[in-house]
Each structure stands twice: as C-alpha cells, then as structure tokens.
Amino acid sequence: MKGVSIGDVVLITPDGAFDYLFNICLPWDDPVNLNRVPEDFVPLESWDPSDVHEVEFAYPPGGHVASGSIERLVFIL
C-alpha cells in the first residue's frame, strides 16, 4: 500500500479514520481491489494524468486536516 491514490473509494469512520474500500481507476483483479469491488464493477475509463497537478501543502507529513463542523461529505460524479 502506498497511501492515498487517485480513484480510492473510502468511508470516513465516526472517529475520522479512512476505511478503504477499493480503487475505481484500477481493474477488479489489481491486488488492491481483489475481493473488494462490487460484482458488476467496471473501472473508470482512462483519465489524463496531465489533469492532475501536484500542489504544495501547508501541512507537514503525517499531519492531518480536520473539522468538527463536517458531519457527512458525499461526492456524486
């Protein structure tokens, strides 16, 4: 495991931890997805890596960002 990757699908537990489910950009038989994807899973069609840009964060490695005001966050594609 290499940390968080583009396409990771996670649940955020009540205590704020990530509960990893699967990666939507990888095939069903990729080691990180084995026995984790839904039965009818189809990976996301290719995306252009040039659309992804690295940014400098003001947070140190191992740091975290949290907010007591966020109760539920839902992403809809």
N, C-alpha and C positions, 0 to 999 in steps of 0.2 A: 504494500500500500504506500502511495506516495503523497498522501494528503488530499486536499480538495482539488477536483478536476472539473473542467467544463463538462456539463452533462450529468453531474452527480445529482441524484434524487435522494433527498434526505427528509427525515422528520426531525423537528426540534422537540426534544422531550420537555416535560414540565420543568425539569431542573436546568434547562438550557443547553443540554448536550445534543450532538448530532447523532441520529440513529440512521446509519447508511442503509439505503435500500438497493439501488443499482445505478448504472450509468446509462443514460438514454442515447448516448452517441456511440456506444460500443455494441458489438454483436452479442447475441444471447450466450454464445459459447466462450466469450472472453473470460479469463479467470476471475475478474471482479464481479461478473454478472452470473456465473454459474449458480443455478438453483435459487436465483434471486428475482428473476424477471417474471412478469405475468405470462400466462400460457400463450396469449396471442401477441406477444411482444414483437415489435418491428423497430429497429433503431432509427433515430432521427437521420434524415438524409444529410448528406455531407454539408458542411459549413466551411466557410472560407477563413482559414487561420488569420488572414490579413484583417479580419473584422475584430480580432482580439488584440487589445493593447495593454501592455504592462504599465502600471502606474506606481508611483512611489506612495507608500502609506506612511502615515504619521505614527503608526503603532509598531512597537518592537516585535521581533519574532517571539512567538509564544504568548503575545498579548491577546486581548480579546476586546470586542466591541459589544456592549450590551445596553439594553434599555428596559426599564421597568414598565414603560408605557405600551410596549408592543405585546399584545395578547395572542394574536394569530396573524400569520402572514401567508397569503395564498397567491401563487403565481398561476396565471392562466395564459396558455400560449395561443 
